[in-house]
Amino acid sequence: MTKEDTIYLSDSAAAIPKKLKLAFLGGGFESAVGRAHRAAVEMDQRFELIAGCFSRKAEINQSSALKYGISPDRTYQSLDQLLAGETGKVDAIVIMTPQDQHNQHVHTCLESGLPVVCEKALVASVDEAVAIYNKLSSSGGFLAVTYNYTGYPMLRELKHMIEQGRFGNIQQIHLEMPQEGFARVGADGSPVVPQEWRLRDGPIPTISLDLGVHLHMMIRFLTGETPEEVVATSSSLGNFKKITDNVSCLARYSNNLNCSIWYGKTALGYRNGLKLRVLGDMGTAEWVQESPEYLQIADNSGGKLIVDRASRELEIANSSRYTRFKAGHPAGFIEAFANYYYDIADALEQYSYNKVHSDSNYVFGIDESLEGLRFLEAIAKSSINKRWEKVA
């Protein structure tokens, strides 16, 4: 880090790194993700949001900037204006536009030379991901994709336990992510209508791009194994016919890892029922996103244990960076998001020194996104062809 990259409080004080400066594309104040990202990027004082184009609608754009505390002269009406005004002034741009706009926006930002942080799913197809892969390979640009569930401390602890052999050979993982949004009705009995882009399916159904990406990423994150073949069924069960809203899948990963996966938006009573079970030949673990502070583990001698951030045998989740407040005062979704952004800050700082992506166990980009899209493409093909499909 150079002298210019630090702020000095006094001659005797320690140097404090400057905050990385961010611009948002999308993420209006009333959007599904905007305030979560804003809170996450600033929770650990690694970033500062200084500019943005928060919505194509002028009124929403201006009101979001006001609520985020962004100066009017750094609030832009289009991506082109944002890039013209902020390239060279911000350290990265965060893309939170609707998923079907990501491909164009990622390419445009990478061409400007700006590092990019993009909401999942990165893009809608394998071909689009390959094009981004090729662009990154030729340009040496920076791309991180936000798989924020991997930021939960107890999931990071579980990853460490698996790597240390606590559960022996991992034989099975069972994952589910049921939600209810496409089956809900409002007070007048009419369907609750989501954003318009969520009601369009491409070669990979939007439900897979929305939920399936997370489940693939969790298997990848925890085990490092890669998907090899799948057999799947999909259906339309909710209020919006001809839109895939329920997927069940059996998947074979490398190293003889067998996985069952279920995700959908027609499971009444489930707000976000993300749950996983890891089964090895020496023990098992279970984690539920609605109770994220706890990990239930069992061993092959009949022992059962529930651990949290205060448990003495932990080695990851009880570290100071995850203990913004002591155990028993639950941390949750936004804190997990902040953990992921903390690691993105480390990766961006390393990239600013040598223009090379640092190896990280916690930051994921084009490789993981491309693998995930190939996995989801195989699920879509299997649902249509009613047979096992290889993952390309």
C-alpha positions as CSV (number, residue, x, y, z in Angstrom):
1,M,0.0,0.0,0.0
2,T,1.5,3.4,-1.0
3,K,1.5,6.6,1.1
4,E,-1.3,7.9,-1.1
5,D,-3.5,5.0,-0.1
6,T,-3.5,5.8,3.6
7,I,-4.9,8.5,5.9
8,Y,-2.7,9.5,8.8
9,L,-4.4,10.7,12.0
10,S,-1.1,12.0,13.5
11,D,2.6,11.4,13.2
12,S,2.4,8.8,15.9
13,A,-0.9,7.2,14.9
14,A,-1.1,4.1,12.8
15,A,-2.0,4.5,9.2
16,I,-5.6,3.8,8.3
17,P,-6.4,2.4,4.9
18,K,-8.7,4.4,2.7
19,K,-12.1,3.1,2.1
20,L,-12.7,1.7,-1.4
21,K,-15.0,3.8,-3.4
22,L,-18.1,2.2,-5.0
23,A,-20.7,3.2,-7.5
24,F,-24.1,1.4,-7.7
25,L,-25.9,0.5,-11.0
26,G,-29.4,-0.3,-9.9
27,G,-30.2,-1.0,-6.3
28,G,-32.8,1.7,-5.7
29,F,-33.8,2.3,-2.1
30,E,-37.1,0.5,-2.5
31,S,-35.6,-2.4,-4.6
32,A,-35.3,-6.0,-3.4
33,V,-31.6,-5.7,-2.9
34,G,-30.5,-2.1,-2.7
35,R,-30.6,-1.4,1.0
36,A,-29.1,-4.9,1.8
37,H,-26.1,-4.1,-0.4
38,R,-25.8,-0.6,1.0
39,A,-25.8,-1.8,4.6
40,A,-23.4,-4.7,3.8
41,V,-20.8,-2.6,1.9
42,E,-20.4,-0.1,4.8
43,M,-20.8,-2.4,7.8
44,D,-17.1,-3.0,8.3
45,Q,-16.0,0.4,6.9
46,R,-14.1,-1.1,4.0
47,F,-16.2,0.7,1.3
48,E,-17.9,4.0,0.7
49,L,-20.8,4.4,-1.7
50,I,-20.1,7.7,-3.5
51,A,-22.0,7.6,-6.9
52,G,-24.7,5.7,-8.8
53,C,-27.4,5.3,-11.3
54,F,-30.0,3.6,-9.0
55,S,-33.0,3.4,-11.4
56,R,-33.9,4.3,-15.0
57,K,-36.9,6.1,-13.5
58,A,-35.7,9.7,-12.7
59,E,-37.8,10.2,-9.6
60,I,-36.8,6.8,-8.1
61,N,-33.1,7.5,-9.0
62,Q,-33.1,10.9,-7.4
63,S,-35.0,9.8,-4.2
64,S,-32.7,6.8,-3.8
65,A,-29.6,9.0,-4.1
66,L,-31.1,11.4,-1.5
67,K,-31.8,8.5,0.9
68,Y,-28.3,7.0,0.3
69,G,-26.7,10.4,0.9
70,I,-25.3,10.7,-2.7
71,S,-24.5,14.1,-4.1
72,P,-26.8,15.2,-7.0
73,D,-23.7,15.8,-9.2
74,R,-22.7,12.1,-8.7
75,T,-26.2,10.8,-9.4
76,Y,-26.5,9.7,-13.1
77,Q,-29.4,9.0,-15.4
78,S,-27.7,6.2,-17.4
79,L,-24.8,3.7,-17.2
80,D,-23.0,5.7,-20.0
81,Q,-23.2,8.9,-17.9
82,L,-22.0,7.0,-14.8
83,L,-19.0,5.6,-16.5
84,A,-18.1,8.9,-18.1
85,G,-18.3,10.6,-14.8
86,E,-16.8,8.1,-12.4
87,T,-14.2,5.9,-14.3
88,G,-10.9,6.5,-12.6
89,K,-12.7,7.8,-9.5
90,V,-14.3,4.7,-8.1
91,D,-12.7,1.3,-7.3
92,A,-15.5,-0.8,-8.5
93,I,-19.1,-0.7,-9.8
94,V,-21.8,-2.9,-8.2
95,I,-24.4,-4.2,-10.7
96,M,-27.8,-4.8,-9.2
97,T,-30.0,-4.3,-12.3
98,P,-32.6,-7.0,-13.2
99,Q,-30.8,-10.2,-14.1
100,D,-31.7,-10.1,-17.8
101,Q,-29.7,-6.8,-18.1
102,H,-26.5,-8.1,-16.5
103,N,-24.8,-9.3,-19.7
104,Q,-24.9,-6.0,-21.4
105,H,-24.0,-4.1,-18.2
106,V,-21.1,-6.4,-17.3
107,H,-19.5,-6.1,-20.7
108,T,-19.9,-2.3,-20.8
109,C,-18.3,-1.9,-17.4
110,L,-15.4,-4.3,-18.1
111,E,-14.7,-2.5,-21.4
112,S,-14.4,0.7,-19.4
113,G,-11.7,-0.9,-17.2
114,L,-13.7,-0.8,-14.0
115,P,-13.7,-3.7,-11.6
116,V,-17.2,-5.3,-11.4
117,V,-19.2,-6.8,-8.5
118,C,-22.3,-8.3,-9.9
119,E,-25.4,-9.8,-8.3
120,K,-26.1,-13.4,-9.0
121,A,-27.0,-14.9,-11.4
122,L,-24.2,-13.4,-13.4
123,V,-26.0,-13.9,-16.8
124,A,-28.8,-16.0,-18.2
125,S,-26.9,-18.5,-20.3
126,V,-23.7,-20.5,-20.7
127,D,-22.9,-18.7,-24.0
128,E,-23.1,-15.3,-22.3
129,A,-20.9,-16.5,-19.5
130,V,-18.3,-17.9,-22.0
131,A,-18.2,-14.5,-23.7
132,I,-17.5,-12.8,-20.3
133,Y,-14.9,-15.4,-19.5
134,N,-13.1,-14.7,-22.8
135,K,-13.3,-10.9,-22.2
136,L,-11.8,-11.3,-18.7
137,S,-9.1,-13.6,-20.1
138,S,-8.0,-11.1,-22.7
139,S,-8.4,-7.9,-20.6
140,G,-7.3,-9.1,-17.1
141,G,-10.3,-7.4,-15.6
142,F,-11.8,-8.0,-12.2
143,L,-15.2,-9.7,-11.6
144,A,-16.8,-10.9,-8.4
145,V,-20.3,-12.3,-8.1
146,T,-22.2,-12.1,-4.9
147,Y,-23.1,-15.5,-3.5
148,N,-23.9,-14.0,-0.1
149,Y,-25.1,-17.2,1.7
150,T,-21.5,-18.4,1.7
151,G,-20.8,-15.4,4.1
152,Y,-22.6,-17.0,7.0
153,P,-20.0,-17.8,9.7
154,M,-21.4,-21.2,10.6
155,L,-21.3,-22.2,6.9
156,R,-17.6,-21.1,6.8
157,E,-17.1,-23.2,10.0
158,L,-18.8,-26.2,8.3
159,K,-16.5,-25.8,5.3
160,H,-13.5,-25.8,7.6
161,M,-14.8,-28.9,9.4
162,I,-15.2,-30.7,6.1
163,E,-11.7,-29.8,5.0
164,Q,-10.3,-31.0,8.4
165,G,-12.1,-34.4,7.9
166,R,-14.5,-34.0,10.8
167,F,-17.2,-35.9,8.9
168,G,-15.0,-38.3,7.0
169,N,-15.7,-38.9,3.3
170,I,-18.7,-36.7,2.3
171,Q,-21.1,-39.0,0.6
172,Q,-24.4,-37.0,0.4
173,I,-25.6,-33.4,0.5
174,H,-29.3,-32.6,0.7
175,L,-30.3,-29.0,-0.1
176,E,-33.6,-27.3,-0.3
177,M,-34.7,-23.7,-0.9
178,P,-38.5,-23.5,-0.9
179,Q,-40.3,-20.2,-1.1
180,E,-43.9,-19.2,-1.4
181,G,-44.0,-16.0,-3.5
182,F,-45.6,-17.5,-6.7
183,A,-48.4,-19.1,-4.7
184,R,-49.3,-16.1,-2.4
185,V,-52.3,-13.9,-2.8
186,G,-53.0,-10.5,-1.5
187,A,-55.7,-9.2,0.8
188,D,-58.1,-9.0,-2.2
189,G,-57.4,-12.6,-3.2
190,S,-55.4,-11.8,-6.3
191,P,-51.9,-13.1,-6.9
192,V,-49.0,-11.2,-5.6
193,V,-47.2,-10.2,-8.8
194,P,-43.4,-10.1,-8.7
195,Q,-41.1,-8.0,-11.0
196,E,-41.9,-8.5,-14.6
197,W,-38.5,-10.0,-15.5
198,R,-39.1,-12.9,-13.0
199,L,-42.0,-14.0,-15.2
200,R,-40.0,-14.7,-18.3
201,D,-38.1,-18.0,-18.8
202,G,-35.2,-18.5,-21.2
203,P,-33.3,-21.7,-21.9
204,I,-32.4,-21.8,-18.2
205,P,-35.6,-21.0,-16.2
206,T,-35.5,-17.8,-14.1
207,I,-36.2,-19.8,-11.0
208,S,-32.9,-21.6,-11.5
209,L,-31.1,-18.4,-12.1
210,D,-32.7,-17.0,-8.9
211,L,-32.5,-19.9,-6.5
212,G,-30.6,-22.8,-8.1
213,V,-27.4,-20.8,-8.4
214,H,-27.2,-20.5,-4.7
215,L,-27.6,-24.3,-4.1
216,H,-24.9,-25.2,-6.6
217,M,-22.6,-22.6,-5.1
218,M,-23.1,-24.0,-1.6
219,I,-22.1,-27.5,-2.7
220,R,-19.1,-26.0,-4.5
221,F,-18.2,-23.8,-1.6
222,L,-18.4,-26.6,1.1
223,T,-16.8,-29.4,-0.8
224,G,-14.9,-28.1,-3.9
225,E,-16.5,-30.9,-5.9
226,T,-17.8,-30.3,-9.4
227,P,-21.2,-31.5,-10.9
228,E,-21.0,-34.3,-13.4
229,E,-24.5,-35.4,-14.3
230,V,-28.1,-34.7,-13.2
231,V,-31.6,-35.9,-13.6
232,A,-34.4,-33.4,-12.9
233,T,-38.1,-32.6,-13.1
234,S,-39.6,-29.1,-13.2
235,S,-43.1,-27.9,-13.1
236,S,-45.4,-24.8,-13.0
237,L,-47.6,-25.1,-9.9
238,G,-48.3,-21.5,-8.9
239,N,-50.2,-18.5,-10.0
240,F,-48.2,-17.8,-13.2
241,K,-48.8,-20.6,-15.6
242,K,-46.1,-21.6,-18.1
243,I,-43.4,-20.2,-15.8
244,T,-41.2,-22.8,-14.1
245,D,-41.6,-22.4,-10.4
246,N,-40.6,-25.8,-8.9
247,V,-37.5,-27.9,-9.6
248,S,-36.3,-31.2,-8.1
249,C,-33.0,-32.7,-9.0
250,L,-30.6,-35.5,-8.2
251,A,-27.0,-34.7,-9.0
252,R,-23.8,-36.6,-9.1
253,Y,-20.7,-34.6,-8.3
254,S,-17.1,-35.6,-8.5
255,N,-15.7,-38.0,-5.8
256,N,-18.9,-40.0,-5.7
257,L,-20.8,-37.2,-4.0
258,N,-24.6,-37.6,-4.4
259,C,-26.8,-34.6,-3.9
260,S,-30.5,-34.0,-3.8
261,I,-31.7,-30.5,-4.6
262,W,-35.2,-28.9,-4.4
263,Y,-36.0,-25.3,-5.0
264,G,-39.2,-23.4,-5.9
265,K,-41.6,-20.6,-5.1
266,T,-44.9,-22.4,-4.5
267,A,-44.3,-23.8,-1.0
268,L,-46.8,-22.0,1.1
269,G,-45.5,-21.3,4.6
270,Y,-41.9,-21.0,3.6
271,R,-40.6,-17.5,3.4
272,N,-37.1,-18.7,2.5
273,G,-36.6,-22.3,3.6
274,L,-33.0,-22.7,2.8
275,K,-31.7,-25.8,4.5
276,L,-28.8,-28.2,4.0
277,R,-27.7,-31.5,5.4
278,V,-24.1,-32.9,4.9
279,L,-23.6,-36.6,5.4
280,G,-20.2,-38.2,5.7
281,D,-19.1,-41.7,6.8
282,M,-18.0,-40.3,10.2
283,G,-20.6,-37.7,10.9
284,T,-23.2,-35.3,9.7
285,A,-24.1,-31.7,9.9
286,E,-27.3,-29.7,9.4
287,W,-27.8,-25.9,8.9
288,V,-31.0,-23.9,8.5
289,Q,-30.9,-20.4,7.2
290,E,-33.7,-19.1,9.4
291,S,-31.5,-20.1,12.5
292,P,-28.1,-19.3,11.0
293,E,-26.2,-19.1,14.3
294,Y,-26.5,-22.8,14.9
295,L,-24.9,-25.8,13.4
296,Q,-26.1,-29.3,14.4
297,I,-23.5,-32.0,14.2
298,A,-23.5,-35.7,14.9
299,D,-20.8,-38.4,14.9
300,N,-20.6,-42.1,14.3
301,S,-20.6,-43.0,18.0
302,G,-24.1,-41.6,18.5
303,G,-23.0,-38.2,19.8
304,K,-25.0,-35.1,19.0
305,L,-24.0,-31.5,19.4
306,I,-25.4,-28.0,18.6
307,V,-22.7,-25.4,18.2
308,D,-22.8,-21.6,17.8
309,R,-20.2,-18.8,17.7
310,A,-19.4,-19.2,21.4
311,S,-18.6,-22.9,21.2
312,R,-15.1,-23.5,22.3
313,E,-14.2,-26.0,19.5
314,L,-14.9,-23.6,16.7
315,E,-11.9,-22.2,14.7
316,I,-13.5,-20.0,12.1
317,A,-16.9,-18.6,13.1
318,N,-15.7,-17.3,16.5
319,S,-13.0,-15.0,15.0
320,S,-13.2,-11.3,15.6
321,R,-14.4,-10.4,12.2
322,Y,-17.5,-12.4,12.7
323,T,-18.2,-11.3,16.2
324,R,-19.5,-7.8,15.7
325,F,-21.5,-8.5,18.8
326,K,-21.2,-11.5,21.2
327,A,-22.9,-14.8,20.6
328,G,-26.5,-15.0,21.7
329,H,-27.3,-11.7,19.8
330,P,-28.0,-13.3,16.4
331,A,-26.3,-12.1,13.3
332,G,-28.1,-12.7,10.0
333,F,-28.5,-12.2,6.3
334,I,-27.0,-8.7,6.0
335,E,-24.1,-9.6,8.2
336,A,-23.4,-12.6,6.0
337,F,-23.5,-10.2,3.0
338,A,-21.1,-7.9,4.8
339,N,-18.7,-10.8,5.4
340,Y,-18.7,-11.5,1.7
341,Y,-18.0,-7.9,0.9
342,Y,-15.2,-7.9,3.4
343,D,-13.5,-10.5,1.3
344,I,-14.3,-8.7,-1.9
345,A,-12.5,-5.7,-0.4
346,D,-9.4,-7.8,0.2
347,A,-9.5,-9.1,-3.3
348,L,-10.0,-5.6,-4.8
349,E,-7.0,-4.3,-2.8
350,Q,-4.8,-7.1,-4.0
351,Y,-6.0,-6.6,-7.6
352,S,-5.2,-2.8,-7.4
353,Y,-1.6,-3.7,-6.6
354,N,-0.8,-6.2,-9.4
355,K,-4.0,-6.5,-11.6
356,V,-4.1,-10.2,-10.7
357,H,-7.0,-12.0,-8.9
358,S,-5.8,-13.3,-5.6
359,D,-6.6,-16.8,-4.6
360,S,-9.5,-16.7,-2.2
361,N,-11.6,-19.4,-0.5
362,Y,-14.4,-16.8,-0.1
363,V,-14.7,-14.7,-3.3
364,F,-16.2,-16.2,-6.5
365,G,-16.3,-15.0,-10.0
366,I,-16.5,-16.2,-13.6
367,D,-15.3,-19.8,-13.1
368,E,-17.8,-20.7,-10.4
369,S,-20.6,-18.8,-12.3
370,L,-19.8,-20.6,-15.6
371,E,-19.8,-24.0,-13.8
372,G,-23.1,-23.1,-12.1
373,L,-24.8,-22.1,-15.4
374,R,-23.7,-25.4,-17.0
375,F,-25.2,-27.2,-14.1
376,L,-28.5,-25.4,-14.4
377,E,-28.5,-25.9,-18.2
378,A,-28.2,-29.6,-17.6
379,I,-31.1,-29.5,-15.2
380,A,-33.2,-27.7,-17.8
381,K,-32.3,-30.3,-20.5
382,S,-33.0,-33.2,-18.2
383,S,-36.4,-31.8,-17.3
384,I,-37.3,-31.6,-21.0
385,N,-35.6,-34.9,-22.1
386,K,-36.6,-36.9,-19.1
387,R,-33.2,-38.5,-18.7
388,W,-29.9,-38.1,-17.0
389,E,-27.8,-35.3,-18.6
390,K,-24.1,-34.8,-18.4
391,V,-22.9,-31.4,-17.1
392,A,-20.7,-29.9,-19.9
